[in-house]
Amino acid sequence: MLRVIKFTIPTILLITTLSAQAEKELRITVYNDGQGLVKTQLQRDLTKGVSSIELTDVASSLIPTTVKLSPVQNNTGIRIIEQNYRYDLVNQDQLLKKYLEANVEVVLQNGEKVTGSLLSYNGSVIILKTRSGTEVIQRLFVANIKCPEPQDRLYVKPTLSWLVESSKSGNYSMDLSYLTNGLTWKAEYVATLNDKEDNLNLSSWIDLNNFSGAAYQDAKLKLVAGTLHRAQESPQFAFGSEVRVQSMRAMPKKLVEERKFFDYHIYEVNYPVTIADKEEKQIQWLQPKDARVEKRYYYENGNEQESNLDVRVKFKNDKASGIGEPLPAGIVRVFKRDTDGALELVGEDKLDHTSVDDDVTLTLGEAFDVKGTRVVTNRESKREKFHRETVEITLKNRMDKESAPITVVENFWAYGEWEIKDHTDPFHKRSAKSIEFNITLAPKSEKTITYTLERDLR
């Protein structure tokens, strides 16, 4: 006798099967590399001997080899015998695969019925062996397919299952944890320069993405800032575009607590967080803080073609300057108010993990009115003794009212001893292979810096 199997997903639950969202104390730790650690506690009534436990609604991107189920402390008398991860979820093609060489009935859209042994199928056709021969049926014209009662269990959700042995009947508590791909977070910073461009107001949001294939209800959330060593590179994911901002009602005063952990920093969210699958969520963690900044123009690796100088802002991440918080890596977008009061973007840069007391330098773009040219005006050399060259750097400030503080960086790529023989302006030795000049150009002015570099080739 044939039974109609519709290609809608059925609901299949066993007495020993519970949803992961029905468990207690859901905790999630998210790392910078696209992985998350999911932790929860299971409670089951077990009879003495061997029993089966199943857990549905787990992340479809979980890493099976990281799954760990263990009795909670002092909850002895149970041991894990076997563990399985069922991710071959039922769909139309998976279902047809189970009926190869079995008799099925194909009902066409015009009501015609074709019965026969299923020989093959793909996205376009179904091939049946019937009494009259071989029928090739275009799937475009199929209304439904009647199949026998399935012999195997059909899984409609990613499912973890275990065989466990208990020494006596009773209620047992077990801790479950696993790593999953598809969870990632980063910091997103918004900064506003004041009119004088000597102060920066900085705030930050945690940007959390979930593409793990599971939703997490009222989870206790931790975020780890730092780079963990991994045995292999984690896969990359493309995330959904939907953005939801967590409601701020009835929230604790400090939404996110930061603390040091091992050689990393943990940011712990102080309220239960619900994360839907394929959701991007933002949580504010750094309330707006002012920091004293210095704006400078930089000229480095210039050439004979006139170019615009980089404009950068720099501040020290300490309490005295106004911030003094460990800052996780992220993008900093800097704005300034125009004369009409509207905020306008003036540049953005990537911030690396930044400790307290570190210097932060953000490159915002290229200045329109501050330019530079570098020319080598003379070269002399004597084989195996010395090489000498004279460099001329011309800097121009075309702004009408503003002075331009400029740092000129000169890098010497060759190895060996060197000396600056002549120079028009004071310089600072940055390293064994570079020097810098610091000058300030008045509005509507130019200046030429000249120096001679001699390398000892002996």
Backbone hydrogen bonds, N-H to C=O, Kabsch-Sander energy under -0.5 kcal/mol:
donor,donor_aa,acceptor,acceptor_aa,energy
3,R,147,C,-1.3
5,I,145,I,-0.8
6,K,4,V,-0.6
12,I,10,P,-0.6
13,L,11,T,-0.5
17,T,14,L,-1.7
18,L,54,E,-1.5
20,A,56,T,-2.2
22,A,19,S,-1.5
23,E,20,A,-1.2
24,K,41,Q,-1.7
27,R,39,K,-3.3
28,I,220,K,-2.7
29,T,37,L,-2.4
30,V,222,K,-2.6
31,Y,35,Q,-2.8
32,N,226,G,-0.5
34,G,31,Y,-0.9
36,G,180,T,-2.4
37,L,29,T,-3.4
38,V,36,G,-0.6
38,V,178,Y,-3.0
39,K,27,R,-3.1
40,T,176,L,-2.6
41,Q,24,K,-1.9
42,L,174,M,-3.3
44,R,172,Y,-2.4
46,L,44,R,-0.7
46,L,170,G,-3.0
49,G,166,S,-2.5
51,S,164,V,-2.9
53,I,162,W,-2.4
54,E,16,T,-2.0
55,L,160,L,-2.8
56,T,18,L,-2.2
57,D,158,P,-0.6
58,V,158,P,-1.1
61,S,212,S,-2.0
62,L,59,A,-1.4
63,I,179,L,-3.1
66,T,63,I,-2.3
67,V,64,P,-1.5
68,K,177,S,-2.7
70,S,175,D,-2.2
72,V,173,S,-1.9
75,N,72,V,-2.2
76,T,74,N,-0.7
79,R,165,E,-2.2
81,I,79,R,-0.5
81,I,163,L,-3.1
82,E,163,L,-1.5
84,N,161,S,-2.9
86,R,84,N,-0.5
86,R,159,T,-3.5
87,Y,85,Y,-0.7
89,L,87,Y,-1.8
90,V,155,Y,-3.0
95,L,91,N,-2.5
96,L,92,Q,-2.3
97,K,93,D,-2.0
98,K,94,Q,-0.9
98,K,95,L,-0.7
99,Y,96,L,-1.6
100,L,97,K,-1.1
101,E,118,L,-3.6
102,A,99,Y,-2.3
104,V,116,G,-2.6
105,E,146,K,-2.5
106,V,104,V,-0.5
106,V,114,V,-3.2
107,V,105,E,-0.6
107,V,144,N,-2.8
108,L,106,V,-0.6
108,L,112,E,-3.2
109,Q,141,F,-2.3
111,G,108,L,-1.9
114,V,106,V,-2.6
116,G,104,V,-2.1
117,S,129,K,-2.5
118,L,102,A,-2.5
119,L,117,S,-0.7
119,L,127,I,-2.5
120,S,127,I,-1.4
122,N,125,V,-2.1
126,I,137,I,-2.4
127,I,120,S,-2.8
128,L,126,I,-0.5
128,L,135,E,-2.6
129,K,117,S,-2.6
130,T,128,L,-0.7
130,T,133,G,-3.6
133,G,130,T,-0.9
135,E,128,L,-3.0
137,I,126,I,-3.2
137,I,135,E,-0.6
138,Q,136,V,-0.5
139,R,124,S,-3.1
140,L,124,S,-0.5
141,F,138,Q,-1.8
142,V,139,R,-1.4
143,A,107,V,-2.8
144,N,107,V,-1.6
146,K,105,E,-3.5
147,C,3,R,-1.3
147,C,145,I,-0.5
155,Y,153,R,-0.5
156,V,154,L,-0.5
159,T,86,R,-2.2
160,L,55,L,-2.7
161,S,84,N,-2.7
162,W,53,I,-2.6
163,L,82,E,-2.2
164,V,51,S,-2.6
164,V,162,W,-0.5
165,E,79,R,-2.6
166,S,49,G,-2.5
167,S,77,G,-2.9
170,G,46,L,-2.5
172,Y,44,R,-3.2
174,M,42,L,-3.0
175,D,70,S,-3.4
176,L,40,T,-2.8
177,S,68,K,-1.8
178,Y,38,V,-1.9
180,T,36,G,-2.4
181,N,61,S,-2.1
182,G,34,G,-1.2
183,L,34,G,-1.1
184,T,209,N,-2.0
185,W,31,Y,-0.5
186,K,207,D,-1.5
187,A,329,A,-1.7
188,E,205,W,-2.8
189,Y,331,I,-2.9
190,V,203,S,-2.4
191,A,333,R,-2.8
192,T,201,N,-1.9
193,L,335,F,-3.1
194,N,199,N,-1.9
197,E,194,N,-0.9
200,L,291,A,-2.8
201,N,192,T,-2.5
202,L,200,L,-0.7
202,L,289,K,-3.5
203,S,190,V,-2.2
204,S,286,L,-1.9
205,W,188,E,-2.9
206,I,283,I,-3.7
207,D,186,K,-3.2
207,D,205,W,-0.6
208,L,206,I,-0.7
208,L,281,K,-3.3
209,N,184,T,-2.8
210,N,279,E,-2.1
211,F,182,G,-3.9
216,Y,275,I,-2.8
218,D,216,Y,-0.5
219,A,273,V,-3.0
220,K,26,L,-2.5
221,L,219,A,-0.7
222,K,28,I,-2.6
223,L,267,Y,-1.9
224,V,30,V,-2.7
225,A,223,L,-0.5
225,A,265,H,-3.3
226,G,224,V,-0.6
228,L,226,G,-0.7
244,R,280,E,-2.3
246,Q,244,R,-0.5
246,Q,282,Q,-1.3
251,M,248,M,-0.9
255,L,253,K,-0.7
257,E,268,E,-2.9
259,R,266,I,-2.2
261,F,264,Y,-2.3
264,Y,261,F,-2.8
265,H,225,A,-1.9
266,I,259,R,-3.2
267,Y,223,L,-3.0
268,E,257,E,-3.2
268,E,266,I,-0.6
269,V,221,L,-2.4
269,V,267,Y,-0.5
270,N,255,L,-3.2
273,V,219,A,-2.9
275,I,216,Y,-2.9
275,I,273,V,-0.5
276,A,274,T,-0.5
278,K,210,N,-1.6
279,E,210,N,-1.0
279,E,276,A,-0.8
280,E,242,E,-1.4
281,K,208,L,-3.1
281,K,279,E,-0.5
282,Q,244,R,-1.4
283,I,206,I,-2.1
285,W,204,S,-1.7
286,L,204,S,-1.4
287,Q,285,W,-0.8
289,K,202,L,-2.4
291,A,200,L,-2.2
292,R,321,S,-1.5
293,V,198,D,-2.0
294,E,314,K,-2.5
296,R,312,R,-2.6
297,Y,405,P,-2.7
298,Y,310,D,-2.7
299,Y,407,T,-2.6
301,N,409,V,-0.8
303,N,305,Q,-0.5
306,E,304,E,-0.5
307,S,372,G,-2.2
309,L,370,V,-2.5
310,D,298,Y,-1.9
311,V,365,G,-2.7
312,R,296,R,-2.8
313,V,362,L,-2.1
314,K,294,E,-2.3
315,F,360,V,-2.3
317,N,358,D,-3.2
318,D,316,K,-2.1
322,G,318,D,-1.2
323,I,318,D,-1.4
327,L,354,T,-2.7
330,G,351,L,-2.2
331,I,187,A,-0.9
332,V,349,D,-3.1
333,R,189,Y,-2.2
333,R,331,I,-0.6
334,V,332,V,-0.5
334,V,347,G,-3.1
335,F,191,A,-3.0
336,K,344,E,-2.1
337,R,193,L,-0.6
338,D,342,A,-3.0
341,G,338,D,-2.1
344,E,336,K,-2.5
346,V,334,V,-2.9
347,G,334,V,-1.0
349,D,332,V,-2.0
351,L,330,G,-3.7
352,D,350,K,-0.5
354,T,327,L,-3.0
357,D,317,N,-4.0
358,D,355,S,-1.6
360,V,315,F,-3.1
362,L,313,V,-2.9
363,T,361,T,-0.5
364,L,311,V,-2.5
364,L,362,L,-0.7
365,G,311,V,-1.0
367,A,309,L,-3.4
371,K,369,D,-0.5
371,K,396,K,-2.1
372,G,307,S,-2.3
373,T,394,T,-1.9
374,R,303,N,-2.6
375,V,392,E,-2.5
377,T,375,V,-0.8
377,T,390,T,-1.9
378,N,390,T,-1.2
380,E,388,R,-3.5
382,K,386,F,-2.7
385,K,382,K,-2.6
386,F,382,K,-1.6
387,H,455,R,-1.8
388,R,380,E,-4.2
389,E,453,L,-2.2
390,T,378,N,-2.4
391,V,451,Y,-2.9
392,E,375,V,-3.1
393,I,449,I,-3.3
394,T,373,T,-2.5
394,T,392,E,-0.5
395,L,393,I,-0.5
395,L,447,K,-3.3
396,K,371,K,-2.4
397,N,445,S,-3.0
398,R,369,D,-3.3
398,R,396,K,-0.6
404,A,441,L,-2.7
406,I,404,A,-0.5
406,I,439,I,-3.2
407,T,297,Y,-3.1
408,V,437,F,-3.0
409,V,299,Y,-2.7
409,V,407,T,-0.6
410,E,435,I,-2.7
412,F,433,K,-3.8
413,W,411,N,-0.7
419,E,454,E,-2.0
421,K,419,E,-0.8
421,K,452,T,-2.3
422,D,452,T,-0.6
424,T,450,T,-2.4
428,H,436,E,-2.8
430,R,428,H,-0.8
430,R,434,S,-1.2
431,S,434,S,-1.7
434,S,431,S,-1.0
435,I,410,E,-2.2
436,E,428,H,-2.3
437,F,408,V,-2.3
439,I,406,I,-2.4
441,L,404,A,-2.4
444,K,399,M,-1.3
445,S,397,N,-1.2
445,S,442,A,-0.7
447,K,395,L,-2.3
449,I,393,I,-3.3
451,Y,391,V,-1.9
452,T,422,D,-2.4
453,L,389,E,-2.7
454,E,419,E,-2.8
455,R,387,H,-3.2
456,D,417,E,-2.4
457,L,385,K,-2.3
457,L,455,R,-0.7
458,R,385,K,-0.7
